[in-house]
Structures are given as structure tokens and as C-alpha cells.
């Protein structure tokens, strides 16, 4: 078992995906907000949540999920959230 909180586990996975795609939190904030001032404010909220190791809000978490889906060539991220259907 890990000593990490859910937020810390979430952010370590996000950091790994950002590193794999050569992106940063600013890229996520720009993806979610087109207006520069709002994107900058969102970046600071994301950065604070990551540095404190807290879970992001559902809206921010959903936005981060949408951001990473664009890099998911094999749609493996989406499979985690799809309903599992058994073969009949």
C-alpha cells in the first residue's frame, strides 16, 4: 500500500502523463480556458492543488481527463471509465 493520498496519486499520474507528452499545467489551463486571464487563474488553482496534493474539483478533473484524451491514440484512458459489458 502506498502512503499517498488520493490527490497525490492523481497528481503523480497527471505529472507522468504531462511528462510523456512534453506538456505542462499551463497547456492544460490554456486548453480549458481560451481567455488568457482566466487561463492564468486556472493554472494557479491547478498548481496549488498539485503542490498541496489535493483532489481537484470534479469540473477541473473532468477537464484534465478531456485534455489527456486528445493524446490517447489507443483510447486506453477512456476504457477506464467505460461501462464494462459482459459477453452473452
Phi, psi and omega in degrees: 000147180266150177274000183282149174281170178300320179297318179294321177295318178302310184290329177293324175292319178298315179301319179296316179293322177297316180296317180299326183261006180053048180233174179220179180299329178296325177295320178295315182295324178291326178294321184277332182229123181277333179282125185305320181294317178293322179296320179294318177297318178295320177303315181295323177293317178298315181298317180296315180297318179293314183292329177274347180071032181258155177293138174286165175297163179300323180294313179295318179298319177295322177293320177297318177300314179298321179299314183286337178299330181290341178262356188270087185300325184257010178056033181287329178295317181297327181297332180296332186255351178289149175289135179279127178247132180273144175290138181264000000 
